[in-house]
Amino acid sequence: MKAQIVQHIACEGPGYLEDFLHDNGIEYEISRMYEGEQLPENFDVLIVLGGPMNVYDEERYPYLKQLNTTIKNFATRGGFYLGFCLGGQLLAKALGARVRRNQTKEIGNFEILLTAGGVEDPLFKGFEQMFPALEWHGDTFEISEGALKLVESKLCANQAFRFKNAYGLQFHLEATQEMLAEWVKVYEDELTEEGIDAAALIEKTNKKADIYRELSNRLFTNLFKWVKNYRSR
């Protein structure tokens, strides 16, 4: 089994995901699009990370056009896909759903809620119906035709969905403490515009670090166990 990771910007890496893949002996490769790397053709699981660009910024980031086609073909054929934040929005766009500005930016730690479909979904097996997550986004996705909404929150109606074997998540369960410390530097202007104190954000997130690591491990365990069982049928 090979997992292919798409990384859009240096500061938004695989985080806890890479720890999980390494610890469980799962083969993986990272395509660093910001360095002009290409996405290979052969992989079993496609995981697309977050980034500051909009899904429609194809003129500024030409690779997004080909990535859109790859995601569409992969997901509609039943490929195993997991997208975080931008990665979830790219899945929604590839499936024909609109990606738009959310009613407000979500930056920080929020409680999010599994829908009835989310409670029954194998990706969230072992999760409490309400659980915390780190958010950092201004855009959001609508739910595409044929997809099922899995997670919601007060400030963002669509936090996660599933289409066949493909998942789009708006939140960041992959983000480590080290990643957040870098984000607050790279995206300092955005925090200033939103009136968010970087030190307070880091402190609050660090207090939840053990919970986030556990939730991320549970999510990735569920995903790859499901992939393995599906492929062994």
C-alpha positions as a Markdown table, in Angstrom:
| # | Residue | x | y | z |
|---|---|---|---|---|
| 1 | Met | 0.0 | 0.0 | 0.0 |
| 2 | Lys | 1.3 | 3.4 | -1.0 |
| 3 | Ala | 0.0 | 6.8 | 0.3 |
| 4 | Gln | 0.6 | 9.8 | -1.9 |
| 5 | Ile | 0.7 | 13.2 | -0.1 |
| 6 | Val | 0.2 | 16.5 | -1.8 |
| 7 | Gln | 1.8 | 19.4 | 0.0 |
| 8 | His | 1.1 | 23.0 | -1.3 |
| 9 | Ile | 3.3 | 25.1 | 1.0 |
| 10 | Ala | 6.4 | 24.3 | 3.1 |
| 11 | Cys | 4.8 | 25.3 | 6.5 |
| 12 | Glu | 1.7 | 23.0 | 6.0 |
| 13 | Gly | 3.2 | 19.6 | 6.0 |
| 14 | Pro | 1.8 | 16.2 | 6.9 |
| 15 | Gly | 2.5 | 16.5 | 10.7 |
| 16 | Tyr | 0.9 | 13.7 | 12.7 |
| 17 | Leu | 0.1 | 11.9 | 9.5 |
| 18 | Glu | 3.8 | 11.4 | 8.6 |
| 19 | Asp | 4.4 | 10.2 | 12.2 |
| 20 | Phe | 1.6 | 7.6 | 11.8 |
| 21 | Leu | 2.8 | 6.4 | 8.4 |
| 22 | His | 6.3 | 6.0 | 9.6 |
| 23 | Asp | 5.4 | 4.3 | 12.8 |
| 24 | Asn | 3.1 | 1.8 | 11.0 |
| 25 | Gly | 5.5 | 1.0 | 8.2 |
| 26 | Ile | 3.2 | 2.4 | 5.5 |
| 27 | Glu | 5.0 | 3.5 | 2.3 |
| 28 | Tyr | 4.4 | 7.1 | 1.4 |
| 29 | Glu | 5.7 | 9.8 | -0.9 |
| 30 | Ile | 5.3 | 13.6 | -0.7 |
| 31 | Ser | 4.7 | 15.7 | -3.8 |
| 32 | Arg | 5.8 | 19.2 | -2.9 |
| 33 | Met | 3.9 | 21.3 | -5.4 |
| 34 | Tyr | 5.6 | 24.5 | -4.2 |
| 35 | Glu | 8.9 | 23.1 | -5.5 |
| 36 | Gly | 7.5 | 22.2 | -8.8 |
| 37 | Glu | 7.3 | 18.4 | -8.1 |
| 38 | Gln | 4.9 | 16.3 | -10.1 |
| 39 | Leu | 2.2 | 14.0 | -8.9 |
| 40 | Pro | 3.0 | 10.4 | -9.8 |
| 41 | Glu | 0.4 | 8.2 | -11.4 |
| 42 | Asn | 0.5 | 5.1 | -9.1 |
| 43 | Phe | -0.7 | 5.3 | -5.5 |
| 44 | Asp | -3.4 | 3.6 | -3.4 |
| 45 | Val | -4.4 | 6.5 | -1.1 |
| 46 | Leu | -4.3 | 10.2 | -2.0 |
| 47 | Ile | -4.0 | 12.7 | 0.8 |
| 48 | Val | -4.1 | 16.4 | 0.0 |
| 49 | Leu | -3.0 | 18.9 | 2.7 |
| 50 | Gly | -3.9 | 22.5 | 3.3 |
| 51 | Gly | -2.6 | 25.8 | 1.9 |
| 52 | Pro | -3.3 | 29.5 | 1.8 |
| 53 | Met | -4.5 | 29.6 | -1.9 |
| 54 | Asn | -8.0 | 29.5 | -3.1 |
| 55 | Val | -9.2 | 26.5 | -5.1 |
| 56 | Tyr | -9.9 | 28.8 | -8.1 |
| 57 | Asp | -6.4 | 30.3 | -8.2 |
| 58 | Glu | -5.5 | 28.2 | -11.2 |
| 59 | Glu | -3.8 | 31.1 | -13.1 |
| 60 | Arg | -1.5 | 31.8 | -10.1 |
| 61 | Tyr | -1.0 | 28.1 | -9.3 |
| 62 | Pro | -1.3 | 26.3 | -12.7 |
| 63 | Tyr | -0.8 | 22.8 | -11.1 |
| 64 | Leu | -4.2 | 23.2 | -9.5 |
| 65 | Lys | -5.9 | 22.5 | -12.8 |
| 66 | Gln | -4.3 | 19.2 | -13.3 |
| 67 | Leu | -4.7 | 18.3 | -9.6 |
| 68 | Asn | -8.4 | 19.0 | -10.0 |
| 69 | Thr | -8.6 | 16.5 | -12.8 |
| 70 | Thr | -6.6 | 13.9 | -10.9 |
| 71 | Ile | -8.8 | 14.3 | -7.8 |
| 72 | Lys | -12.0 | 14.1 | -9.9 |
| 73 | Asn | -11.0 | 10.9 | -11.7 |
| 74 | Phe | -9.6 | 9.3 | -8.6 |
| 75 | Ala | -12.6 | 10.0 | -6.4 |
| 76 | Thr | -15.3 | 9.1 | -8.9 |
| 77 | Arg | -13.6 | 5.8 | -9.6 |
| 78 | Gly | -13.8 | 5.0 | -5.9 |
| 79 | Gly | -10.2 | 5.9 | -4.9 |
| 80 | Phe | -9.3 | 6.4 | -1.2 |
| 81 | Tyr | -8.9 | 10.1 | -0.6 |
| 82 | Leu | -8.4 | 12.3 | 2.4 |
| 83 | Gly | -8.3 | 16.1 | 2.2 |
| 84 | Phe | -7.5 | 18.6 | 5.0 |
| 85 | Cys | -8.9 | 22.2 | 4.7 |
| 86 | Leu | -7.8 | 23.2 | 1.1 |
| 87 | Gly | -7.6 | 19.5 | 0.3 |
| 88 | Gly | -11.2 | 19.1 | 1.3 |
| 89 | Gln | -12.2 | 22.1 | -0.7 |
| 90 | Leu | -10.4 | 20.8 | -3.7 |
| 91 | Leu | -12.3 | 17.5 | -3.4 |
| 92 | Ala | -15.6 | 19.5 | -3.3 |
| 93 | Lys | -14.7 | 21.6 | -6.3 |
| 94 | Ala | -13.6 | 18.5 | -8.3 |
| 95 | Leu | -17.0 | 16.9 | -7.6 |
| 96 | Gly | -18.8 | 20.0 | -8.8 |
| 97 | Ala | -19.7 | 21.7 | -5.5 |
| 98 | Arg | -19.1 | 25.4 | -4.9 |
| 99 | Val | -16.3 | 26.6 | -2.6 |
| 100 | Arg | -17.1 | 30.0 | -1.1 |
| 101 | Arg | -16.3 | 32.4 | 1.7 |
| 102 | Asn | -17.5 | 31.1 | 5.1 |
| 103 | Gln | -19.7 | 33.4 | 7.2 |
| 104 | Thr | -16.6 | 34.2 | 9.3 |
| 105 | Lys | -13.0 | 33.1 | 9.4 |
| 106 | Glu | -12.4 | 30.2 | 11.8 |
| 107 | Ile | -8.9 | 30.4 | 13.4 |
| 108 | Gly | -8.4 | 28.6 | 16.6 |
| 109 | Asn | -9.8 | 25.7 | 18.6 |
| 110 | Phe | -13.4 | 24.8 | 18.2 |
| 111 | Glu | -15.9 | 22.1 | 19.1 |
| 112 | Ile | -17.4 | 20.3 | 16.1 |
| 113 | Leu | -20.2 | 17.8 | 15.9 |
| 114 | Leu | -20.6 | 14.6 | 14.1 |
| 115 | Thr | -23.9 | 14.3 | 12.1 |
| 116 | Ala | -26.0 | 11.1 | 12.2 |
| 117 | Gly | -24.0 | 10.0 | 9.2 |
| 118 | Gly | -20.7 | 10.9 | 10.8 |
| 119 | Val | -21.5 | 8.8 | 13.9 |
| 120 | Glu | -22.0 | 5.8 | 11.6 |
| 121 | Asp | -19.0 | 6.4 | 9.3 |
| 122 | Pro | -15.9 | 4.2 | 9.7 |
| 123 | Leu | -13.6 | 7.2 | 9.5 |
| 124 | Phe | -14.9 | 8.5 | 12.9 |
| 125 | Lys | -15.2 | 5.2 | 14.7 |
| 126 | Gly | -14.4 | 5.8 | 18.4 |
| 127 | Phe | -14.9 | 9.5 | 18.2 |
| 128 | Glu | -17.2 | 11.3 | 20.7 |
| 129 | Gln | -20.1 | 13.0 | 18.8 |
| 130 | Met | -18.6 | 16.4 | 19.8 |
| 131 | Phe | -14.9 | 16.8 | 19.7 |
| 132 | Pro | -12.3 | 19.6 | 19.5 |
| 133 | Ala | -10.4 | 20.5 | 16.4 |
| 134 | Leu | -7.9 | 23.1 | 15.2 |
| 135 | Glu | -9.3 | 25.3 | 12.5 |
| 136 | Trp | -7.7 | 27.8 | 10.2 |
| 137 | His | -9.8 | 28.8 | 7.2 |
| 138 | Gly | -11.8 | 31.6 | 5.6 |
| 139 | Asp | -13.4 | 29.5 | 2.8 |
| 140 | Thr | -15.7 | 26.6 | 3.0 |
| 141 | Phe | -17.2 | 24.0 | 0.7 |
| 142 | Glu | -20.7 | 23.0 | -0.1 |
| 143 | Ile | -21.7 | 19.4 | -0.2 |
| 144 | Ser | -21.6 | 17.8 | -3.7 |
| 145 | Glu | -24.4 | 15.8 | -5.2 |
| 146 | Gly | -24.1 | 12.2 | -4.0 |
| 147 | Ala | -22.0 | 13.1 | -1.0 |
| 148 | Leu | -22.9 | 12.8 | 2.7 |
| 149 | Lys | -22.2 | 15.5 | 5.3 |
| 150 | Leu | -20.4 | 14.0 | 8.3 |
| 151 | Val | -19.4 | 16.9 | 10.6 |
| 152 | Glu | -20.8 | 20.4 | 11.3 |
| 153 | Ser | -20.3 | 23.3 | 13.7 |
| 154 | Lys | -22.0 | 26.5 | 14.7 |
| 155 | Leu | -19.7 | 28.7 | 12.7 |
| 156 | Cys | -19.3 | 26.5 | 9.6 |
| 157 | Ala | -22.1 | 24.3 | 8.5 |
| 158 | Asn | -20.0 | 21.9 | 6.5 |
| 159 | Gln | -16.9 | 20.6 | 8.3 |
| 160 | Ala | -16.6 | 17.2 | 6.6 |
| 161 | Phe | -18.2 | 15.0 | 3.9 |
| 162 | Arg | -17.8 | 11.7 | 2.2 |
| 163 | Phe | -18.2 | 10.8 | -1.5 |
| 164 | Lys | -17.8 | 7.1 | -2.1 |
| 165 | Asn | -14.3 | 6.4 | -0.6 |
| 166 | Ala | -13.2 | 10.0 | -0.6 |
| 167 | Tyr | -13.3 | 12.4 | 2.4 |
| 168 | Gly | -13.1 | 16.1 | 2.6 |
| 169 | Leu | -12.3 | 17.7 | 6.0 |
| 170 | Gln | -12.3 | 21.4 | 6.8 |
| 171 | Phe | -10.4 | 21.1 | 10.1 |
| 172 | His | -6.8 | 20.2 | 10.9 |
| 173 | Leu | -6.3 | 17.0 | 12.8 |
| 174 | Glu | -2.9 | 16.6 | 11.2 |
| 175 | Ala | -1.4 | 19.8 | 12.6 |
| 176 | Thr | 1.3 | 19.5 | 15.3 |
| 177 | Gln | 2.4 | 22.0 | 17.9 |
| 178 | Glu | 5.5 | 22.7 | 15.8 |
| 179 | Met | 3.4 | 23.4 | 12.7 |
| 180 | Leu | 1.2 | 25.8 | 14.5 |
| 181 | Ala | 4.2 | 27.7 | 15.8 |
| 182 | Glu | 5.3 | 28.2 | 12.2 |
| 183 | Trp | 1.9 | 29.1 | 11.0 |
| 184 | Val | 1.6 | 32.0 | 13.4 |
| 185 | Lys | 4.8 | 33.4 | 11.9 |
| 186 | Val | 4.0 | 32.8 | 8.2 |
| 187 | Tyr | 0.4 | 34.0 | 8.6 |
| 188 | Glu | 1.1 | 36.8 | 11.1 |
| 189 | Asp | -0.7 | 39.4 | 9.0 |
| 190 | Glu | -3.9 | 37.4 | 9.0 |
| 191 | Leu | -3.9 | 37.0 | 12.7 |
| 192 | Thr | -3.4 | 40.7 | 13.1 |
| 193 | Glu | -6.3 | 41.4 | 10.8 |
| 194 | Glu | -8.6 | 39.1 | 12.8 |
| 195 | Gly | -7.4 | 40.5 | 16.1 |
| 196 | Ile | -6.2 | 37.1 | 17.3 |
| 197 | Asp | -3.3 | 36.9 | 19.8 |
| 198 | Ala | -0.7 | 34.4 | 18.5 |
| 199 | Ala | 0.6 | 33.5 | 22.0 |
| 200 | Ala | -2.9 | 32.8 | 23.3 |
| 201 | Leu | -3.7 | 30.6 | 20.3 |
| 202 | Ile | -0.5 | 28.6 | 20.8 |
| 203 | Glu | -1.1 | 28.2 | 24.5 |
| 204 | Lys | -4.7 | 27.0 | 24.1 |
| 205 | Thr | -3.7 | 24.6 | 21.3 |
| 206 | Asn | -0.8 | 23.2 | 23.3 |
| 207 | Lys | -3.1 | 22.4 | 26.1 |
| 208 | Lys | -5.1 | 20.2 | 23.7 |
| 209 | Ala | -2.0 | 18.6 | 22.1 |
| 210 | Asp | -2.4 | 15.2 | 23.7 |
| 211 | Ile | -6.1 | 15.1 | 22.6 |
| 212 | Tyr | -5.2 | 16.2 | 19.1 |
| 213 | Arg | -2.5 | 13.5 | 18.8 |
| 214 | Glu | -4.9 | 10.9 | 20.0 |
| 215 | Leu | -7.7 | 12.0 | 17.6 |
| 216 | Ser | -5.3 | 12.1 | 14.7 |
| 217 | Asn | -4.0 | 8.6 | 15.4 |
| 218 | Arg | -7.6 | 7.3 | 15.7 |
| 219 | Leu | -8.5 | 9.0 | 12.4 |
| 220 | Phe | -5.5 | 7.6 | 10.5 |
| 221 | Thr | -5.9 | 4.2 | 12.1 |
| 222 | Asn | -9.5 | 4.1 | 11.0 |
| 223 | Leu | -8.7 | 5.2 | 7.5 |
| 224 | Phe | -5.9 | 2.8 | 6.8 |
| 225 | Lys | -7.7 | -0.1 | 8.5 |
| 226 | Trp | -10.7 | 0.5 | 6.3 |
| 227 | Val | -8.5 | 0.8 | 3.2 |
| 228 | Lys | -6.7 | -2.5 | 4.0 |
| 229 | Asn | -10.0 | -4.3 | 4.7 |
| 230 | Tyr | -11.6 | -3.0 | 1.5 |
| 231 | Arg | -8.6 | -4.0 | -0.6 |
| 232 | Ser | -8.6 | -7.5 | 0.9 |
| 233 | Arg | -12.2 | -8.3 | -0.1 |
